[in-house]
Amino acid sequence: MKAKDSIRQIKGIGEKSEKLFARLGITTAEELLAFYPRQYDIFTPVQPVASVREGDTVIIEGSFATRPRMASVRSLKILSCKFRDASGQIPVCWFNMPYLLRSLKMGMRYLLRGTVAMKNGTLQLVQPKILTKEEYANQLGKLQPVYPLTAGLTNHAVTKAVASALQEYEFETDFLPLDIRKKYNLMAHKKAVKTIHFPENRQAYADARRRLVFEEFFLFSLALHYMKQGKQSKPSEYVISAGEKTEQLIQALPFRLTEGQQRAWFDIEADFASGFVMNRLIQGDVGSGKTVVAMLALLAAAQNGYQAAIMVPTEVLAMQHYEELEKYFVPLGIRAALLIGSMTAAEKREIIGRIASHQVDVVVGTHTLIQEKVQYDQLALVVTDEQHRFGVKQRERFAGKGKNPHMLVMSATPIPRTLAIILYGDLDVSVIDVLPSDRLPIKNCAVGTSYRPQAYRFMEKQVAQGHQAYIICPMVEESENTEAENVIDYTDSIRKVLSPSVRVEFLHGKMKAREKNEIMSAFVRGEIDILVSTTVIEVGVNVPNATVMMIENAERFGLAQLHQLRGRVGRGTAQSYCIFMSGNTSKETMERLQILENSNDGFYVAKQDLTLRGPGDLFGIRQSGELYFKLADIYQDAQELQQANEAAVLFTREEIVLFCKKYQSLRQKMESYTGEVIL
């Protein structure tokens, strides 16, 4: 099989399966083999019943302490009994498996494997698989791949398809030069792909993953290095001086700029006056006030007679930014406009016409700003907010709307400065490391699921005081419903628990853009008290009245993402709270979550998480899912990032072009990063 061959050529994949795989973005053999497991199922040794903990998947051995009994609850048939070994006993239950009643025998010894859950204050083993001695012996210590799925597609089907593809696939020659592989002790690409899907043990997995992580970072660094060599410092047509209006804006703000904001603004002023094009990243923790600094930059460009534009990832955020700019810009005679996808065709035409004729000084919008129809007049500054949501390609297209405009990008992802300099290799970096003085620190608590009723009561009290709350819904497992059903079911269940006066709505990624905007806008206006959502609310919408966030199954997220989510509260003057609800209360899990309980500093959280987990602890969920990479994680793979960058910067621009001509698949990846054709 070749890279671009259809997956229909794989034995066992018919028309129906093909459509299911397409939902996951898999249509070719190459895409299937790059669809890596999200985790691995590992058979652990038998453990005593007395030692099991909530959330653990365990294997226990013993016999039944009570005779299995069948009960019907609505449409469910529940088989339950008690199971014991020398250390103690535990309730066990199976759903819709009535045939087991005839086969389970008192006095016989069994091996059960299942997940431990808490119900009514008691630990129980749910839906365990009954293992034979032979199955247990064969699987002990082995890693079985577990893939992200879509409804109708089983893990077995994906595993079988991958195994078949690996037998038939013709791998290209390894593009990483042998001297680089030797220097950094990296396995061959072909072996790494085979091993990542079916590792023999943890060490083999770690070695395969390390090679593929290095590869991702290497290609990314190579692309940035290629771009950087292509532009260097360019003279700017737009020399901008910060005049009296920027000073008037600073005086009009209801707070004083922090030291970090002042430093970032001085950096921008110096770039504007330098005579060269600015390419600057403002990196600041959630709520550090990056938008105010961007506002000063937009104003400076406008008061010098130029145009400026700011692109944000969601329409709700664009509308919030526009309203904020209007409040401060109108008294200063600066004309702002909003351009978003949900506007009518007539509204868009009118705004686009005003932009082209320079009847607008500052434009706020989503990716609509970079559409072909939108033409600017003397676009001197482009700003991208929430940089981790936009790729390098979109950033370059945005800059291409003007003649080498100044570029300012903002990121709330707490990346250590040394890594930020690599990841944003074509940018200068300013860090805002001080939060506004009027912000009260968020009060955090990491708790088990038994705390849930108290959490609901606490949220009700906050709502009664006029505040709002978020609940981040549990992540969806392959055995559960779809994301949409999961959020809707959760919303229905808490509506029954909470007072009828509490207005609860839901938000999830499968909703249409217009629906999402309507729900989020209603929440911003205070028409919804509690918003049940997936992580789609992570992007920086500002709801100062929201004072509580509860995150279900917090143990399944990386700490950096939890910190980003937490940043949706604590944005007003009222005391705010974040409840990290964990389905797993093991010592290690609670220790990790307590890092968040003890600190609101994103940089500290990222550093501590890396220290606690260590680079070798790679079986968790990736934290930095928005930063271009499939496997690589900038926190736990910091060493590989630095090594890959070290290797990439040794290549000249000409060598990179030759490299891309030789390896077509590599060229495609490079071009997707750079946004330009590599000749």
C-alpha positions as CSV (number, residue, x, y, z in Angstrom):
1,M,0.0,0.0,0.0
2,K,1.1,3.5,-0.8
3,A,0.6,6.6,1.4
4,K,-2.4,8.0,-0.6
5,D,-4.2,4.7,-1.2
6,S,-7.8,4.6,0.0
7,I,-8.4,2.7,3.2
8,R,-11.0,0.7,1.2
9,Q,-8.1,-1.4,0.0
10,I,-7.6,-2.7,3.6
11,K,-9.2,-6.1,4.2
12,G,-12.4,-5.7,6.2
13,I,-13.2,-2.1,5.4
14,G,-16.3,-1.7,3.3
15,E,-18.4,1.3,2.4
16,K,-20.0,1.7,5.9
17,S,-16.7,1.4,7.7
18,E,-15.1,3.9,5.2
19,K,-17.7,6.5,6.1
20,L,-17.1,6.0,9.9
21,F,-13.4,6.3,9.5
22,A,-13.9,9.5,7.4
23,R,-15.7,11.1,10.4
24,L,-12.3,10.8,12.2
25,G,-10.5,12.4,9.2
26,I,-9.1,9.1,8.0
27,T,-9.5,8.3,4.2
28,T,-6.0,7.1,3.3
29,A,-3.5,4.5,4.5
30,E,-1.1,7.3,5.6
31,E,-3.8,9.0,7.7
32,L,-4.7,5.7,9.3
33,L,-1.2,5.0,10.4
34,A,-0.8,8.5,11.8
35,F,-4.0,7.9,13.9
36,Y,-2.2,7.1,17.1
37,P,-3.7,5.4,20.1
38,R,-4.8,7.9,22.8
39,Q,-3.8,5.6,25.6
40,Y,-3.1,1.9,26.3
41,D,-5.0,-0.7,28.2
42,I,-2.5,-2.5,30.5
43,F,-3.2,-5.8,32.4
44,T,-1.8,-5.3,35.9
45,P,-1.1,-8.0,38.4
46,V,-4.0,-9.4,40.6
47,Q,-4.4,-7.2,43.7
48,P,-6.2,-7.7,47.0
49,V,-9.9,-6.5,47.1
50,A,-9.1,-4.4,50.2
51,S,-6.5,-2.3,48.2
52,V,-8.8,-1.2,45.2
53,R,-9.5,2.5,44.8
54,E,-12.2,4.5,43.0
55,G,-11.4,5.1,39.3
56,D,-8.8,2.2,39.1
57,T,-9.1,-0.6,36.5
58,V,-8.2,-3.7,38.5
59,I,-7.9,-7.5,38.3
60,I,-9.1,-9.3,41.4
61,E,-9.2,-13.1,42.1
62,G,-11.6,-14.8,44.4
63,S,-15.1,-16.3,44.7
64,F,-18.7,-15.1,45.2
65,A,-19.7,-14.2,48.7
66,T,-23.4,-14.0,47.8
67,R,-25.4,-15.7,45.1
68,P,-25.8,-13.5,42.0
69,R,-29.3,-12.0,41.7
70,M,-31.1,-10.3,38.8
71,A,-33.1,-7.1,39.0
72,S,-34.9,-5.0,36.4
73,V,-34.6,-1.2,36.6
74,R,-36.6,0.4,33.7
75,S,-35.0,-1.0,30.6
76,L,-31.9,-2.3,32.4
77,K,-31.3,-5.8,33.7
78,I,-28.8,-5.6,36.5
79,L,-27.0,-8.7,37.8
80,S,-25.4,-8.1,41.2
81,C,-23.6,-10.0,43.9
82,K,-20.6,-9.7,46.3
83,F,-17.2,-11.0,45.5
84,R,-14.5,-11.8,48.1
85,D,-10.9,-12.8,48.6
86,A,-8.8,-13.2,51.8
87,S,-8.5,-9.4,52.3
88,G,-12.2,-8.5,52.0
89,Q,-15.2,-8.2,49.7
90,I,-16.7,-5.8,47.1
91,P,-20.1,-5.5,45.3
92,V,-20.0,-6.5,41.6
93,C,-22.6,-5.7,39.0
94,W,-23.2,-6.4,35.3
95,F,-25.7,-4.6,33.0
96,N,-27.8,-6.4,30.4
97,M,-25.9,-9.7,30.7
98,P,-28.7,-12.0,32.0
99,Y,-27.0,-15.1,30.6
100,L,-24.3,-14.8,33.2
101,L,-26.8,-15.8,35.9
102,R,-26.8,-19.4,34.6
103,S,-23.0,-19.7,34.3
104,L,-21.7,-18.1,37.5
105,K,-21.2,-20.7,40.2
106,M,-20.8,-20.4,44.0
107,G,-17.6,-21.8,45.3
108,M,-15.7,-21.5,42.1
109,R,-12.7,-19.1,41.8
110,Y,-12.8,-16.3,39.2
111,L,-10.5,-13.6,37.8
112,L,-12.4,-10.4,37.3
113,R,-11.2,-7.3,35.5
114,G,-13.1,-4.0,35.7
115,T,-13.3,-0.4,36.8
116,V,-13.9,0.5,40.5
117,A,-16.7,3.1,41.0
118,M,-18.3,4.8,44.0
119,K,-22.1,4.3,44.4
120,N,-24.0,5.5,47.5
121,G,-20.7,5.8,49.4
122,T,-19.6,2.2,48.6
123,L,-16.9,1.0,46.2
124,Q,-18.1,-1.5,43.6
125,L,-16.7,-3.3,40.5
126,V,-18.7,-2.3,37.4
127,Q,-19.2,-4.5,34.3
128,P,-16.0,-6.6,34.9
129,K,-14.8,-9.0,32.3
130,I,-14.3,-12.6,33.4
131,L,-10.8,-13.8,32.4
132,T,-9.5,-17.3,32.0
133,K,-6.1,-18.1,33.6
134,E,-4.7,-18.3,30.0
135,E,-6.0,-14.9,29.0
136,Y,-4.6,-13.3,32.1
137,A,-1.1,-14.9,31.6
138,N,-1.0,-13.9,27.9
139,Q,-2.0,-10.3,28.5
140,L,-0.2,-9.5,31.8
141,G,2.0,-6.4,31.3
142,K,1.1,-6.0,27.6
143,L,-0.1,-2.7,26.2
144,Q,-3.3,-2.8,24.1
145,P,-4.0,0.3,22.0
146,V,-7.1,2.4,22.8
147,Y,-8.1,4.7,19.9
148,P,-10.3,7.8,19.8
149,L,-13.6,6.6,18.3
150,T,-16.8,7.8,16.7
151,A,-20.3,6.3,17.2
152,G,-20.5,3.0,15.3
153,L,-16.8,2.3,15.2
154,T,-15.3,-0.1,17.7
155,N,-11.7,-0.1,19.1
156,H,-11.4,-3.7,17.7
157,A,-12.2,-2.5,14.2
158,V,-9.6,0.3,14.3
159,T,-7.0,-2.1,15.8
160,K,-7.6,-4.7,13.1
161,A,-7.5,-2.1,10.3
162,V,-4.2,-0.7,11.6
163,A,-2.6,-4.1,11.9
164,S,-3.7,-5.0,8.3
165,A,-2.3,-1.7,6.9
166,L,1.0,-2.2,8.7
167,Q,1.5,-5.5,6.9
168,E,0.9,-4.0,3.4
169,Y,2.3,-0.5,3.8
170,E,5.4,0.7,1.8
171,F,7.2,3.1,4.0
172,E,9.4,5.9,2.4
173,T,13.1,6.0,3.2
174,D,13.6,7.6,6.6
175,F,13.8,11.3,6.1
176,L,15.7,12.0,9.3
177,P,19.5,11.8,8.4
178,L,21.4,9.0,10.0
179,D,23.8,11.3,11.8
180,I,20.8,13.0,13.6
181,R,19.3,9.7,14.5
182,K,22.6,8.5,16.0
183,K,23.3,11.7,17.8
184,Y,19.9,11.7,19.6
185,N,19.5,7.9,19.8
186,L,16.3,7.7,17.8
187,M,14.7,4.6,16.3
188,A,13.9,4.4,12.6
189,H,10.5,5.9,11.5
190,K,9.1,2.6,10.2
191,K,9.8,0.8,13.5
192,A,8.5,3.8,15.5
193,V,5.1,3.8,13.7
194,K,4.7,0.0,14.1
195,T,5.7,0.2,17.8
196,I,3.5,3.2,18.7
197,H,0.4,1.1,17.6
198,F,1.5,-2.2,19.1
199,P,4.3,-1.7,21.7
200,E,5.7,-4.8,23.4
201,N,6.3,-3.0,26.7
202,R,6.5,0.5,28.2
203,Q,10.1,1.0,27.2
204,A,9.4,0.2,23.5
205,Y,6.4,2.6,23.6
206,A,8.5,5.4,25.2
207,D,11.3,4.9,22.5
208,A,8.8,4.9,19.6
209,R,6.9,7.9,21.0
210,R,10.2,9.8,21.5
211,R,11.2,9.3,17.8
212,L,7.7,10.5,16.6
213,V,7.7,13.5,19.0
214,F,11.2,14.5,17.8
215,E,10.0,14.2,14.2
216,E,7.0,16.5,14.8
217,F,9.2,19.1,16.6
218,F,11.9,18.8,14.0
219,L,9.6,19.5,11.0
220,F,8.0,22.4,12.9
221,S,11.3,23.9,13.8
222,L,12.6,23.4,10.2
223,A,9.5,25.2,8.9
224,L,10.0,28.2,11.3
225,H,13.7,28.2,10.5
226,Y,12.9,28.3,6.7
227,M,10.5,31.2,7.2
228,K,12.9,33.1,9.4
229,Q,15.8,32.8,6.9
230,G,13.4,34.0,4.2
231,K,12.5,37.3,5.9
232,Q,15.0,38.4,8.5
233,S,14.5,42.1,9.5
234,K,12.5,43.9,6.9
235,P,12.3,47.7,6.7
236,S,8.8,49.0,7.5
237,E,6.7,51.5,5.6
238,Y,4.9,52.2,8.8
239,V,6.9,54.1,11.4
240,I,4.4,54.7,14.2
241,S,4.8,57.1,17.1
242,A,2.7,56.7,20.3
243,G,0.9,60.1,20.5
244,E,-1.3,61.8,23.0
245,K,-4.3,59.6,22.4
246,T,-2.6,56.5,23.7
247,E,-1.7,58.5,26.9
248,Q,-5.4,59.7,27.1
249,L,-6.5,56.0,26.8
250,I,-4.1,55.0,29.6
251,Q,-5.5,57.8,31.8
252,A,-9.1,56.7,31.0
253,L,-8.6,53.1,32.1
254,P,-10.3,52.3,35.5
255,F,-7.0,50.8,36.7
256,R,-3.3,51.4,36.4
257,L,-1.2,49.3,34.0
258,T,0.8,46.6,35.7
259,E,4.6,46.5,35.4
260,G,4.3,43.6,33.0
261,Q,1.8,45.6,30.8
262,Q,4.0,48.6,30.8
263,R,7.1,46.6,29.8
264,A,5.1,45.0,26.9
265,W,3.9,48.4,25.7
266,F,7.4,49.9,25.8
267,D,8.6,46.9,23.7
268,I,5.9,47.6,21.1
269,E,6.6,51.4,21.1
270,A,10.3,50.6,20.4
271,D,9.4,48.2,17.6
272,F,7.0,50.8,16.0
273,A,9.7,53.4,16.0
274,S,12.6,51.2,14.9
275,G,11.9,51.5,11.1
276,F,11.7,47.6,10.9
277,V,8.6,45.3,10.8
278,M,7.5,44.2,14.3
279,N,7.0,40.5,14.8
280,R,6.2,40.2,18.5
281,L,4.5,37.7,20.8
282,I,2.9,38.9,24.0
283,Q,2.8,36.0,26.3
284,G,0.8,36.4,29.5
285,D,-1.2,34.2,31.9
286,V,-5.0,34.0,31.8
287,G,-6.4,37.4,32.8
288,S,-3.1,39.2,32.8
289,G,-4.4,42.1,30.6
290,K,-2.9,41.4,27.2
291,T,-5.9,42.8,25.4
292,V,-5.3,46.3,27.0
293,V,-1.8,46.3,25.5
294,A,-3.2,45.3,22.1
295,M,-5.7,48.1,22.4
296,L,-2.9,50.6,22.9
297,A,-1.1,49.3,19.8
298,L,-4.3,49.4,17.7
299,L,-4.9,53.0,18.8
300,A,-1.3,54.0,18.0
301,A,-1.6,52.7,14.4
302,A,-4.9,54.4,13.9
303,Q,-3.9,57.8,15.3
304,N,-0.9,57.8,12.8
305,G,-3.4,57.6,10.0
306,Y,-3.1,53.8,9.3
307,Q,-5.5,50.9,9.6
308,A,-5.2,48.1,12.2
309,A,-7.0,44.7,12.6
310,I,-7.4,42.2,15.4
311,M,-8.4,38.6,14.7
312,V,-9.9,36.4,17.4
313,P,-11.0,32.7,17.3
314,T,-14.8,33.1,18.2
315,E,-17.6,35.4,17.3
316,V,-18.6,36.0,20.9
317,L,-15.0,37.0,21.8
318,A,-14.9,39.3,18.7
319,M,-18.2,41.0,19.8
320,Q,-16.8,41.5,23.3
321,H,-13.6,43.0,22.0
322,Y,-15.5,45.3,19.6
323,E,-17.8,46.6,22.4
324,E,-14.7,47.3,24.6
325,L,-12.9,49.1,21.8
326,E,-16.0,51.2,21.0
327,K,-16.2,52.3,24.6
328,Y,-12.7,53.7,24.6
329,F,-12.2,54.6,21.0
330,V,-15.4,56.7,20.2
331,P,-14.4,59.5,22.6
332,L,-11.0,59.6,20.9
333,G,-12.5,59.9,17.4
334,I,-11.3,56.4,16.3
335,R,-13.7,54.4,14.1
336,A,-13.9,50.7,14.9
337,A,-15.9,48.0,13.0
338,L,-16.9,44.4,13.6
339,L,-16.7,41.8,10.8
340,I,-17.9,38.2,11.6
341,G,-19.2,35.2,9.7
342,S,-22.8,35.3,11.1
343,M,-23.5,38.8,9.7
344,T,-25.9,39.0,6.7
345,A,-24.4,39.3,3.2
346,A,-25.6,42.9,3.1
347,E,-24.0,43.8,6.4
348,K,-20.7,42.2,5.3
349,R,-20.7,44.1,2.0
350,E,-21.3,47.4,3.8
351,I,-18.4,46.8,6.3
352,I,-16.0,45.5,3.7
353,G,-16.7,48.6,1.6
354,R,-16.0,50.9,4.5
355,I,-12.7,49.1,5.3
356,A,-11.6,49.4,1.7
357,S,-12.3,53.1,1.6
358,H,-10.6,53.7,5.0
359,Q,-13.8,54.8,6.6
360,V,-12.8,52.4,9.4
361,D,-9.6,52.7,11.4
362,V,-9.7,49.5,13.5
363,V,-11.4,46.2,12.5
364,V,-12.3,43.4,14.9
365,G,-13.3,40.0,13.6
366,T,-12.8,36.3,13.3
367,H,-11.0,34.5,10.4
368,T,-13.5,36.4,8.1
369,L,-10.8,39.2,8.2
370,I,-8.5,37.1,6.0
371,Q,-11.1,36.2,3.3
372,E,-10.2,37.2,-0.2
373,K,-13.0,39.9,-0.5
374,V,-11.6,41.9,2.4
375,Q,-9.2,44.6,1.2
376,Y,-7.5,47.1,3.5
377,D,-6.1,50.6,3.0
378,Q,-2.7,51.0,4.6
379,L,-3.0,48.1,7.0
380,A,-0.1,48.8,9.4
381,L,-0.8,46.4,12.2
382,V,-2.4,42.9,12.5
383,V,-3.1,41.4,15.9
384,T,-4.0,37.7,16.6
385,D,-5.5,37.0,20.0
386,E,-5.4,33.5,21.5
387,Q,-2.5,32.6,19.3
388,H,-2.6,28.9,20.1
389,R,-5.9,28.7,18.2
390,F,-4.4,30.0,14.9
391,G,-1.7,28.2,12.9
392,V,1.4,29.8,11.4
393,K,-0.4,29.6,8.0
394,Q,-3.4,31.8,9.1
395,R,-1.0,34.3,10.8
396,E,0.9,34.6,7.5
397,R,-2.3,35.0,5.4
398,F,-3.4,37.8,7.8
399,A,-0.1,39.6,7.4
400,G,-0.4,39.2,3.6
401,K,-3.5,41.5,3.7
402,G,-1.1,44.5,3.9
403,K,2.4,45.5,2.7
404,N,4.5,43.9,5.5
405,P,2.4,45.2,8.4
406,H,3.6,45.0,12.0
407,M,2.5,41.8,13.6
408,L,1.5,41.3,17.2
409,V,0.4,37.9,18.5
410,M,-1.0,37.0,21.9
411,S,-1.0,33.7,23.8
412,A,-2.3,32.7,27.2
413,T,-0.6,29.3,27.0
414,P,1.9,29.3,30.0
415,I,5.0,28.2,28.1
416,P,8.4,28.7,29.8
417,R,10.3,31.5,28.0
418,T,13.0,29.2,26.6
419,L,10.4,27.0,24.9
420,A,8.4,30.0,23.7
421,I,11.4,31.4,21.9
422,I,11.7,28.1,20.0
423,L,7.9,27.6,19.3
424,Y,7.5,31.2,18.1
425,G,11.0,31.2,16.5
426,D,10.1,34.0,14.1
427,L,8.8,36.3,16.9
428,D,10.3,38.5,19.6
429,V,8.8,37.6,23.0
430,S,7.3,39.9,25.7
431,V,6.0,38.4,28.9
432,I,3.3,39.8,31.1
433,D,3.9,38.1,34.4
434,V,1.8,40.2,36.8
435,L,-1.9,40.0,37.2
436,P,-4.0,43.2,37.8
437,S,-4.1,44.2,41.4
438,D,-7.9,44.3,41.7
439,R,-8.2,40.6,40.9
440,L,-8.9,38.3,43.9
441,P,-7.0,35.0,43.7
442,I,-9.3,32.1,42.7
443,K,-10.1,29.7,45.6
444,N,-9.5,26.1,44.4
445,C,-10.4,22.7,45.7
446,A,-9.6,19.2,44.4
447,V,-12.2,16.7,45.5
448,G,-13.7,13.3,44.9
449,T,-17.2,12.6,43.4
450,S,-18.8,12.3,46.8
451,Y,-18.5,16.1,47.1
452,R,-20.8,16.6,44.1
453,P,-24.0,17.3,46.1
454,Q,-22.2,20.0,48.1
455,A,-20.9,21.5,44.9
456,Y,-24.4,21.8,43.5
457,R,-25.6,23.4,46.7
458,F,-22.7,25.9,46.6
459,M,-23.5,26.8,43.0
460,E,-27.1,27.4,43.9
461,K,-26.0,29.8,46.6
462,Q,-23.8,31.7,44.2
463,V,-26.6,32.0,41.7
464,A,-28.9,33.2,44.5
465,Q,-26.4,36.0,45.1
466,G,-26.7,37.0,41.4
467,H,-23.6,35.2,40.1
468,Q,-23.2,32.5,37.4
469,A,-21.3,29.2,37.1
470,Y,-19.7,26.9,34.5
471,I,-19.7,23.1,34.7
472,I,-17.3,21.4,32.3
473,C,-18.9,18.1,31.4
474,P,-17.1,14.8,31.6
475,M,-15.0,13.8,28.6
476,V,-16.6,11.2,26.5
477,E,-15.3,7.6,26.5
478,E,-15.8,5.3,23.5
479,S,-18.3,3.3,25.5
480,E,-20.4,6.3,26.3
481,N,-22.7,8.4,24.1
482,T,-21.6,11.0,21.7
483,E,-20.3,14.3,23.0
484,A,-23.7,16.1,22.4
485,E,-25.7,13.4,24.1
486,N,-23.3,13.4,27.0
487,V,-23.7,17.1,27.7
488,I,-27.5,17.0,27.1
489,D,-27.9,14.0,29.5
490,Y,-25.8,15.8,32.2
491,T,-27.8,19.0,31.8
492,D,-31.1,17.1,32.2
493,S,-29.8,15.3,35.3
494,I,-28.7,18.5,37.1
495,R,-31.9,20.3,36.2
496,K,-33.7,17.7,38.3
497,V,-31.3,18.2,41.2
498,L,-31.2,22.0,41.3
499,S,-33.9,24.5,42.1
500,P,-36.4,25.1,39.2
501,S,-35.5,28.8,39.4
502,V,-31.9,28.1,38.3
503,R,-31.6,28.5,34.5
504,V,-29.3,25.8,33.1
505,E,-28.3,25.5,29.4
506,F,-25.7,23.4,27.6
507,L,-23.0,24.1,25.0
508,H,-20.9,21.5,23.0
509,G,-18.7,21.4,19.9
510,K,-21.3,19.6,17.7
511,M,-23.6,22.7,17.8
512,K,-23.8,25.0,14.8
513,A,-21.8,28.2,15.1
514,R,-24.9,30.4,15.3
515,E,-26.4,28.2,18.1
516,K,-23.1,28.4,20.0
517,N,-23.0,32.2,19.6
518,E,-26.6,32.5,20.8
519,I,-25.9,30.4,24.0
520,M,-22.6,32.1,24.8
521,S,-24.1,35.6,24.2
522,A,-27.1,34.8,26.5
523,F,-24.6,33.6,29.2
524,V,-22.6,36.9,28.8
525,R,-25.9,38.9,29.2
526,G,-26.7,37.0,32.4
527,E,-29.7,35.1,31.0
528,I,-28.3,31.7,31.9
529,D,-27.2,30.9,35.4
530,I,-25.3,27.7,34.9
531,L,-23.7,26.7,31.6
532,V,-22.9,23.0,31.1
533,S,-20.2,22.8,28.5
534,T,-17.4,20.8,26.9
535,T,-14.0,22.5,26.7
536,V,-15.3,24.7,23.8
537,I,-15.5,27.5,26.4
538,E,-11.8,27.5,26.9
539,V,-11.2,30.4,24.6
540,G,-11.0,33.8,26.4
541,V,-14.7,35.0,26.6
542,N,-15.0,37.4,29.4
543,V,-17.9,36.9,31.8
544,P,-16.9,38.9,35.0
545,N,-20.1,37.7,36.7
546,A,-19.2,34.0,36.5
547,T,-17.7,33.1,39.9
548,V,-17.7,29.2,40.0
549,M,-16.3,26.6,37.7
550,M,-16.7,22.9,38.4
551,I,-14.7,20.5,36.2
552,E,-15.9,16.9,36.1
553,N,-13.3,14.2,35.6
554,A,-10.5,16.7,36.1
555,E,-8.0,13.9,36.3
556,R,-8.4,13.3,32.6
557,F,-7.1,16.7,31.6
558,G,-3.5,18.0,31.5
559,L,-2.9,20.6,34.2
560,A,-2.2,23.3,31.6
561,Q,-5.6,22.8,30.1
562,L,-7.3,22.8,33.5
563,H,-5.5,26.1,34.2
564,Q,-6.8,27.6,30.9
565,L,-10.4,26.4,31.8
566,R,-10.1,27.9,35.3
567,G,-9.2,31.2,33.7
568,R,-12.9,31.7,32.6
569,V,-13.7,32.7,36.3
570,G,-12.0,35.2,38.5
571,R,-12.4,37.9,35.9
572,G,-14.5,40.3,38.0
573,T,-14.1,41.8,41.5
574,A,-16.1,39.1,43.3
575,Q,-14.4,36.1,44.9
576,S,-14.3,33.2,42.5
577,Y,-14.0,29.4,43.0
578,C,-12.9,26.4,40.9
579,I,-13.8,22.8,41.9
580,F,-11.7,20.1,40.4
581,M,-13.9,17.0,40.6
582,S,-11.9,13.8,40.2
583,G,-13.3,10.3,39.4
584,N,-10.0,8.9,40.6
585,T,-8.9,9.7,44.1
586,S,-5.5,7.9,44.0
587,K,-2.6,9.6,45.8
588,E,-0.8,10.4,42.6
589,T,-3.9,11.9,40.9
590,M,-4.9,14.1,43.9
591,E,-1.2,15.2,44.3
592,R,-1.3,16.5,40.7
593,L,-4.6,18.3,41.1
594,Q,-3.3,19.9,44.4
595,I,-0.8,21.8,42.3
596,L,-3.8,23.7,40.9
597,E,-5.4,23.9,44.3
598,N,-2.3,25.6,45.7
599,S,-1.5,28.0,42.9
600,N,-3.1,30.2,40.3
601,D,0.1,30.9,38.4
602,G,0.1,29.1,35.0
603,F,3.9,29.2,34.6
604,Y,4.3,27.6,38.1
605,V,1.6,25.0,37.3
606,A,3.2,24.0,34.0
607,K,6.7,23.7,35.7
608,Q,5.4,21.7,38.7
609,D,3.4,19.3,36.5
610,L,6.4,18.6,34.4
611,T,8.5,18.0,37.5
612,L,5.9,15.7,39.1
613,R,5.1,13.6,36.1
614,G,8.7,13.5,34.6
615,P,9.4,13.2,30.9
616,G,9.0,9.4,31.1
617,D,5.5,9.5,32.4
618,L,3.8,9.5,29.0
619,F,0.6,7.7,29.5
620,G,-1.5,10.7,30.5
621,I,-3.5,13.0,28.2
622,R,-1.5,15.7,26.3
623,Q,-1.8,19.1,27.8
624,S,-1.0,21.4,24.8
625,G,-3.5,20.2,22.3
626,E,-3.8,23.5,20.5
627,L,-0.1,23.8,19.5
628,Y,0.0,22.0,16.1
629,F,1.2,18.6,17.4
630,K,-0.4,15.1,17.3
631,L,1.8,13.4,19.9
632,A,4.2,15.9,21.1
633,D,3.6,17.9,24.3
634,I,5.7,21.0,24.8
635,Y,5.8,20.5,28.6
636,Q,6.6,16.8,29.0
637,D,8.7,16.7,25.8
638,A,10.6,20.0,26.5
639,Q,14.0,18.2,26.0
640,E,13.0,16.8,22.6
641,L,11.8,20.2,21.5
642,Q,15.1,21.8,22.3
643,Q,17.0,18.9,20.6
644,A,14.9,19.0,17.5
645,N,15.3,22.8,17.2
646,E,19.1,22.3,17.7
647,A,19.1,19.9,14.8
648,A,16.8,22.0,12.5
649,V,18.8,25.3,12.7
650,L,21.8,23.6,11.2
651,F,20.0,23.4,7.8
652,T,20.3,26.3,5.3
653,R,17.3,27.5,3.4
654,E,18.7,25.8,0.2
655,E,19.2,22.5,2.0
656,I,15.6,22.6,3.3
657,V,14.3,23.1,-0.3
658,L,16.4,20.0,-1.5
659,F,15.1,18.1,1.5
660,C,11.5,18.8,0.6
661,K,12.0,17.9,-3.1
662,K,13.3,14.4,-2.0
663,Y,10.5,13.7,0.5
664,Q,7.0,14.6,-0.7
665,S,5.2,13.8,2.6
666,L,7.7,16.0,4.5
667,R,7.1,18.8,2.0
668,Q,3.4,18.7,2.5
669,K,3.8,19.0,6.3
670,M,6.3,21.8,5.9
671,E,4.0,23.8,3.5
672,S,1.1,23.3,6.0
673,Y,3.2,25.0,8.7
674,T,4.7,27.8,6.6
675,G,1.6,28.5,4.5
676,E,3.8,28.9,1.4
677,V,4.9,26.7,-1.5
678,I,8.5,25.5,-1.0
679,L,10.3,25.6,-4.3
